[in-house]
Amino acid sequence: GGHATMEALSSWALRDRTAGFRWTFAALAVVVSVGLRQALDESLPPGFPYLTFFPAVLLTAFLAGVKESIVVAALCGLAAWYFFIAPPGSFALTATSAVALGFYVFIVATQIAFIHIAKRALRRLAEEKARSAALAEARGLMFQELQHRVSNHLQVVSSLLKIQRREVTDPAAQAALDAASARLALVARIQRQLHDPASQEIDVARFLRELSADLATAAGGRDGPAVEVEAQTLRMPAEKAVPFGLIAAELVSNAVEHGADGAASRIHVALAEPRPGHLRLEVADDGPGLPPGFDLDTAPSLGLTIARQFAAQLGGSLTMASDRGTRAVLAFPLGDAA
C-alpha cells in the first residue's frame, strides 16, 4: 500500500552511498539531461530550455546529495545558457536570458532546499523510530520478566496454602484453603498467558475449554459430568481477563460439583457476543436446580460473593436461576462502557 511505498522511498533516500556512486550519478545526470534536451530541441517550441534539467537536479538531490545536486544544477544551467537560450552558442547576457537564468536558479534552489529538508526530517524520523523500537524491546523484556515473576509468586503462594492445608483438620478451613489455592493458581495461569506485552489479550474460547476440562478432571474425570463448551473465538483485554476467569471458574465449579454428587450429567458452557462489544457467558447444568428461596445477593457462598463483586467490577451483571437445572448468566461489556 501507500505506507509501504513511503517506507521504501524513505529507505532509498537515506541509504548511505559511496562518493564514487554519488559523483558518477551526478555526471550521468548532466550528460543524459543535456543529450535528451538536445534530442528534443527540434520538437519543442521556444521557451523550454530547462525541460530535462529540473528532473536531473531533483533526482541527484534525492539520490546523491546536496553538493552533487548543486554541481549538476550549475553545469546544467551553463549548458542551457549556452545551447538553448537565445542567442544560442554563446554566454551573452540579455534581459531575456537574465530572466530565464534567474527563474532557473530560483527553481533549482527551491528543489535542492526542499529535498535537503525532507531528507533531514526523514533521517530524524528514522532515528526516532529506532530509539522507540529499542525502548519497546526493553519494555517488553522487562514486562515479560515482571509477568513471569508475578505468576511464579502466585504459584508459590498457592503451593504454600496447599502445604498449610495438611496441618488443618477442620473441614471448613480445608475447603477455604483449597478454594483460595485454586483461585491463586487460576490467576497465575492467566498471568502466564499475558506474558507478551504486544498482545495483552487472552483467547477466551481456549481458556474456557482448558478450564472446564481441568475442573471436570479434578471432579472425577470420566465419572464426572460431561462438560460441553461452545465459545466464539474472542480476544479479551488483560484488565478483564482475571475477573472474568475467576467468575467463570466459580460458575463451572458449582456446576461440576452437582455432577460430582451424581445430580447432573451434562454441563453446557457457552460464550457469545450477542451484540458488538458485549459478551454473554452462560453455564447450565441439568441437575436439581437451586434450593428454594435462593437469592444470589444474599447467598452465603464466598465463591458466589466474589463472583458477584467481580461482575460489578466488569460493569456487568450475574444472574442464577433454575431452568431444568441451574443456569448462571454473566453479561458484561468488553470495553469500558457499561
Sequence and secondary structure as in RCSB ss.txt:
>XXXX:A:sequence
GGHATMEALSSWALRDRTAGFRWTFAALAVVVSVGLRQALDESLPPGFPYLTFFPAVLLTAFLAGVKESIVVAAL
CGLAAWYFFIAPPGSFALTATSAVALGFYVFIVATQIAFIHIAKRALRRLAEEKARSAALAEARGLMFQELQHRV
SNHLQVVSSLLKIQRREVTDPAAQAALDAASARLALVARIQRQLHDPASQEIDVARFLRELSADLATAAGGRDGP
AVEVEAQTLRMPAEKAVPFGLIAAELVSNAVEHGADGAASRIHVALAEPRPGHLRLEVADDGPGLPPGFDLDTAP
SLGLTIARQFAAQLGGSLTMASDRGTRAVLAFPLGDAA
>XXXX:A:secstr
 HHHHHHHHHHHHH    HHHHHHHHHHHHHHHHHHHHHTGGGS SS TTTTHHHHHHHHHHHT HHHHHHHHHH
HHHHIIIIISSSTTS    HHHHHHHHHHHHHHHHHHHHHHHHHHHHHHHHHHHHHHHHHHHHHHHHHHHHHHHH
HHHHHHHHHHHHHHHHT   HHHHHHHHHHHHHHHHHHHHHHHT  TT  EEEHHHHHHHHHHHHHHHTTGGGS 
EEEEEE   EEEHHHHHHHHHHHHHHHHHHHHHHHTTS SEEEEEEEEEETTEEEEEEEE SS S TT  GGG  
 HHHHHHHHHHHHTT EEEEEESSSEEEEEEEESSS  
